[in-house]
Amino acid sequence: MIKLNFELMINECKNEILKDNFEKVETLIDEAFKLNNNSPKIHNILGVLSEIKRDKALAIKHYRAALGLDPSYKPAIKNLENITSFKYYFTYEKLYFDEDVDNNEHKK
């Protein structure tokens, strides 16, 4: 696999999640983690992946880990707000992958 830079790997994770290619996402996350293990983006993606797999407890842990690394990281804030909401239900439209949380336009 050609070494992609960190940001490209994170963007590729989003694309592969929307294609339900979770094995590829896990491989990309492993590689991205080697490049930058202090990024909230990795834990946010892992939270999204856990949420899709219906592991709500693990998703919450990853969103909180992302916020531990950067308390102002908006995607993790929004994802944590959504998943801990009393009226929570899973939908791809409520998943936030990147910092443009006001323009969340990923449809499956």
PAZAPA-4460 file (N, C-alpha, C; in steps of 0.05 Angstrom, whole numbers, plus 32768, in hexadecimal, padded with zeros to 4 digits):
% residues 108
    n_x    n_y    n_z   ca_x   ca_y   ca_z    c_x    c_y    c_z   seq   type   mol
   8011   7FE8   8000   8000   8000   8000   8012   8019   8000     1      M     A
   800C   802B   7FEF   801B   8044   7FED   8015   8054   8007     2      I     A
   802A   805E   8013   8027   806D   802C   8019   8088   8026     3      K     A
   8001   808A   8031   7FF2   80A3   802E   7FF9   80B5   8046     4      L     A
   7FF6   80CE   8043   7FFA   80DF   805B   7FE2   80DC   806E     5      N     A
   7FE5   80E5   8086   7FD1   80E1   809B   7FB5   80EB   8093     6      F     A
   7FB3   8103   8089   7F99   810F   8082   7F8C   80FF   806B     7      E     A
   7F9B   80F6   8058   7F90   80E6   8042   7F85   80CC   804D     8      L     A
   7F93   80C0   8060   7F89   80A7   806C   7F6F   80AB   807B     9      M     A
   7F6D   80C1   8089   7F54   80C7   8098   7F3D   80CB   8084    10      I     A
   7F42   80DA   806E   7F2D   80DE   805A   7F26   80C4   804C    11      N     A
   7F39   80B3   8048   7F34   8099   803B   7F24   8088   804E    12      E     A
   7F28   808A   8068   7F18   807B   807C   7EFB   8083   8079    13      C     A
   7EF5   809C   8077   7ED9   80A6   8073   7ECD   8099   805A    14      K     A
   7EDB   809A   8044   7ED1   808E   802B   7ECC   8070   802E    15      N     A
   7EDE   8062   803B   7EDB   8045   803E   7EC5   803E   8051    16      E     A
   7EC1   804F   8066   7EAA   804A   8078   7E90   804C   8069    17      I     A
   7E8E   8060   8058   7E75   8063   8049   7E70   804D   8034    18      L     A
   7E85   803E   802E   7E83   8027   801C   7E81   800D   802C    19      K     A
   7E7F   800F   8046   7E7E   7FF7   8058   7E96   7FE5   8056    20      D     A
   7EAD   7FF1   804F   7EC6   7FE2   804D   7ED6   7FE5   8067    21      N     A
   7ECC   7FD8   807C   7ED6   7FDC   8097   7EF2   7FD1   809B    22      F     A
   7EF8   7FBB   808D   7F13   7FAF   8090   7F28   7FC3   8085    23      E     A
   7F22   7FD0   806F   7F34   7FE4   8064   7F38   7FFC   8078    24      K     A
   7F21   8004   8084   7F23   801A   8098   7F35   8012   80AF    25      V     A
   7F33   7FFA   80B9   7F43   7FF2   80CF   7F61   7FF1   80C7    26      E     A
   7F67   7FE9   80AF   7F83   7FEA   80A5   7F8D   8006   80A3    27      T     A
   7F7C   8018   8097   7F84   8034   8095   7F88   8041   80B0    28      L     A
   7F77   803B   80C3   7F79   8046   80DE   7F93   803D   80EB    29      I     A
   7F9A   8023   80E8   7FB4   8019   80F3   7FCB   8029   80E7    30      D     A
   7FCB   802E   80CD   7FE1   803D   80C1   7FE1   805A   80CA    31      E     A
   7FC9   8066   80CB   7FC7   8082   80D4   7FD1   8085   80F1    32      A     A
   7FCA   8071   8102   7FD3   8072   811E   7FF1   8072   8120    33      F     A
   7FFF   8064   810E   801C   8064   810E   8028   807F   8107    34      K     A
   8019   808E   80F7   8022   80A9   80EF   801C   80BE   8103    35      L     A
   8006   80BC   8111   7FFD   80D0   8124   7FEB   80C4   8139    36      N     A
   7FF6   80BB   814F   7FE6   80AE   8163   7FD9   80C1   8177    37      N     A
   7FDD   80DB   8173   7FD1   80EF   8185   7FBB   80FF   8177    38      N     A
   7FB0   80F4   8162   7F9B   8103   8154   7F7F   80FA   815D    39      S     A
   7F6E   810D   8162   7F52   8106   8169   7F43   80FA   8152    40      P     A
   7F4D   80FF   813A   7F40   80F5   8122   7F3F   80D7   8121    41      K     A
   7F54   80CA   812A   7F55   80AD   812A   7F3F   80A2   813D    42      I     A
   7F3E   80AC   8155   7F2A   80A2   8168   7F0E   80A9   815F    43      H     A
   7F0A   80C0   8152   7EF0   80C6   8147   7EE7   80B2   8132    44      N     A
   7EFA   80AB   8120   7EF4   8097   810B   7EEE   807C   8118    45      I     A
   7EFE   8075   812C   7EF9   805C   813A   7EDD   805C   8148    46      L     A
   7ED6   8073   8153   7EBB   8076   815F   7EA5   8073   814A    47      G     A
   7EA9   807F   8133   7E96   807C   811D   7E93   805F   8115    48      V     A
   7EAA   8052   8112   7EAA   8036   810A   7E9C   8025   811F    49      L     A
   7EA1   802A   8138   7E94   801B   814E   7E76   8020   814E    50      S     A
   7E6E   8039   8149   7E52   8040   8148   7E44   8031   8132    51      E     A
   7E50   8030   811B   7E45   8022   8104   7E41   8004   810B    52      I     A
   7E54   7FF9   8119   7E53   7FDD   8121   7E41   7FD9   8139    53      K     A
   7E33   7FEE   8142   7E20   7FED   8158   7E2D   7FE8   8173    54      R     A
   7E46   7FEF   8176   7E54   7FED   8190   7E54   8009   819C    55      D     A
   7E3E   8010   81A7   7E3A   802B   81B2   7E4E   8032   81C8    56      K     A
   7E53   801F   81DA   7E66   8024   81F0   7E82   802A   81E6    57      A     A
   7E8B   801A   81D3   7EA6   801F   81C8   7EA7   8039   81B8    58      L     A
   7E92   803F   81AA   7E91   8059   819B   7E94   8070   81AE    59      A     A
   7E85   806F   81C4   7E87   8085   81D8   7EA3   8087   81E3    60      I     A
   7EB0   8071   81E8   7ECC   8071   81F2   7EDE   807F   81DE    61      K     A
   7EDB   8079   81C4   7EEC   8085   81B0   7EE7   80A3   81AD    62      H     A
   7ECD   80AB   81AE   7EC7   80C7   81AC   7ED3   80D6   81C4    63      Y     A
   7ED1   80CA   81DB   7EDD   80D7   81F3   7EFB   80D8   81F2    64      R     A
   7F07   80C3   81E6   7F24   80C3   81E3   7F2C   80DA   81CF    65      A     A
   7F1D   80DD   81BA   7F22   80F3   81A7   7F21   810E   81B6    66      A     A
   7F0D   8111   81C7   7F0A   812B   81D5   7F20   812D   81EB    67      L     A
   7F2A   8117   81F5   7F41   8119   8207   7F5A   8124   81FA    68      G     A
   7F5D   811D   81E0   7F73   8127   81D1   7F6F   8144   81C7    69      L     A
   7F56   814B   81C2   7F50   8166   81B9   7F33   816D   81C1    70      D     A
   7F30   817A   81D8   7F15   817F   81E2   7F03   8191   81D0    71      P     A
   7F0F   819D   81BC   7F00   81AE   81AA   7EFA   81A1   818F    72      S     A
   7F00   8187   818C   7EFD   8179   8173   7EDF   8175   816D    73      Y     A
   7ED4   8185   815C   7EB7   8186   8157   7EAB   816C   814E    74      K     A
   7EB7   815D   813C   7EAA   8144   8134   7EA5   8131   814C    75      P     A
   7EB8   812E   815D   7EB5   811D   8174   7EA0   8128   8188    76      A     A
   7E9F   8143   818A   7E8B   814F   819B   7E6F   8149   8191    77      I     A
   7E6B   814C   8177   7E51   8147   816B   7E4A   8129   816C    78      K     A
   7E5D   8118   8166   7E58   80FB   8167   7E50   80F2   8183    79      N     A
   7E5F   80FD   8197   7E59   80F6   81B3   7E3E   8101   81BC    80      L     A
   7E37   8119   81B3   7E1D   8124   81B9   7E07   8113   81AD    81      E     A
   7E0B   810A   8195   7DF6   80FA   8187   7DF3   80DF   8194    82      N     A
   7E09   80D1   8199   7E07   80B6   81A3   7DFD   80B4   81C0    83      I     A
   7E01   80CA   81CF   7DF8   80CA   81EB   7DDD   80D8   81EE    84      T     A
   7DD1   80E0   81D9   7DB7   80ED   81D9   7DA1   80D9   81E2    85      S     A
   7D8E   80E2   81F1   7D77   80D1   81F9   7D68   80C6   81E1    86      F     A
   7D67   80D5   81CC   7D58   80CD   81B4   7D6B   80C1   819E    87      K     A
   7D81   80B5   81A6   7D95   80AB   8194   7D89   8095   8182    88      Y     A
   7D8F   8096   8169   7D8B   8080   8157   7DA1   8082   8142    89      Y     A
   7DAB   806B   8138   7DC1   806C   8126   7DB8   8074   810A    90      F     A
   7DC8   8085   80FD   7DC5   808C   80E1   7DE0   8097   80D8    91      T     A
   7DE7   8091   80BF   7E00   809B   80B4   7E00   80B9   80B3    92      Y     A
   7DE9   80C5   80AF   7DE8   80E2   80AD   7DF0   80F1   80C6    93      E     A
   7DEF   80E3   80DD   7DF7   80F0   80F6   7E13   80E9   80FF    94      K     A
   7E23   80DE   80EC   7E3F   80D9   80F2   7E50   80F0   80E8    95      L     A
   7E63   80F9   80F8   7E74   810F   80F0   7E91   8105   80EE    96      Y     A
   7E9C   8109   80D6   7EB7   80FF   80D0   7ECC   8115   80D2    97      F     A
   7EC5   812D   80CB   7EDA   8142   80C9   7ED0   815B   80D5    98      D     A
   7EE1   816F   80D4   7EDB   8188   80E3   7EC5   8199   80D7    99      E     A
   7EBC   8193   80C0   7EA6   81A3   80B4   7E8B   8198   80BE   100      D     A
   7E86   819A   80D8   7E6E   818E   80E4   7E55   819D   80DC   101      V     A
   7E58   81B5   80D2   7E40   81C4   80CA   7E37   81BC   80AD   102      D     A
   7E49   81AF   809F   7E43   81A7   8083   7E47   8189   8082   103      N     A
   7E37   817A   8091   7E39   815D   8093   7E2A   8150   807C   104      N     A
   7E37   814C   8065   7E29   8142   804E   7E34   8127   8044   105      E     A
   7E32   8113   8055   7E3A   80F9   804C   7E21   80E7   804E   106      H     A
   7E19   80DD   8037   7E02   80CC   8036   7E0C   80B1   802D   107      K     A
   7DFE   809D   8037   7E05   8082   802F   7DF1   8078   801B   108      K     A
***
